[in-house]
Every structure is written in structure tokens, then in C-alpha cells.
Amino acid sequence: MDELKQVEIVVDGVTGVGKSSLVKIICEEFGLQPFSEMFEDENRLLHKFFYDREKWAFPMQTNFLTNRFKQYREAMKTGLAVMDRSIYSDRIFARMYLEYGYLSPEEYAVYDNLLETMLEHVIPPKLLVYLQVDTEELFAVYTAGAGPMRWKWNGNTGIL
């Protein structure tokens, strides 16, 4: 069995904030291995979720959690990993779905039990970076047609 190591850095934040861009810069600068956010949805659960959120929230979120767990374990094998999102932020989405009524309290309890069990089998990263952006600024980027891949890193101020 491969020895598991601590992931160097996890970069997190809302969609479009520039996580992937920062991961790329960090990896190039320090010679680390990037792990882009894994998005495997072989059963089209996200698509189904948009049509019936209450029915599909639990299987979709459980599937994403499982994929994030697998990816995090893979990143732990290298030890020199920088991740774009990870299992550590997954609970945010599940809590939001609970608050919106897409997950029942029982489904959330099952999800939370699974997550806690998985977390017993991973080592927290050395550093977790959370990128934050003003909602109006993010919306302006999207409405201008730039989309999430157009953020420019300002190396002088450290602000996106």
C-alpha cells in the first residue's frame, strides 16, 4: 500500500473566483503537482438535480463527495499536491441543500456520517486558502462575458 502524505495546499472558494488560476501559479512557482477539481458525473446527476432538486440532491452530493474523497486520497500519494477544491469544502454544499430544503434532515445526517467516516481516512492539508470575491464583482465578470477563466492575478497586491 502506498504511504499517504499530507497535501500541501487546497485552494477553495466559490465557482469563478479563480481557484484554478491560483493553483496553476502556485504549482508553476513551487514545482508542485496540480489537482484540478474532479467532476465525474457518469449518471448525469447534476443535470437531473436541476430538474428535480429534492429527488436528486442526495445522490448527486454523495457522488461528488465520493469523487472528492478518491481524488484527495490520490493527491495524498504524491504529497506535493495543490488542489482546486477538496473533500474539506464538500459539507458547505450539503448544508446549503439542507437549508434550501433539497435534502431532508435524515439525508443530511446520512451524508454527514459518511463524510465524517471518510475524513478519518485523510490527513488535512498543510494550508487551506479560501478565495473570496464580492458578489457584485463576480456577477460583473460573468455578465461581461469573461466567465470564470478570465480572472487575472494581481501579484503586487495578492488580490484577484
Buried (B, 14 or more C-beta within 10 A) or exposed (E): EEEBBBBBBBBBBBEBBBBBBBBBBBBEEEEBBBBBBBEEBEEEBEEBBEEEBBEBBBBBBBBBBBBBBBBBBEBBEBBBBBBBBBBBBBBEBBBEBBEEEBBBEEBBEBBBEBBEEBBEEBBEBEEBBEBEBEEEEBEEBEEEEEEBEEBEBEEEEEEB
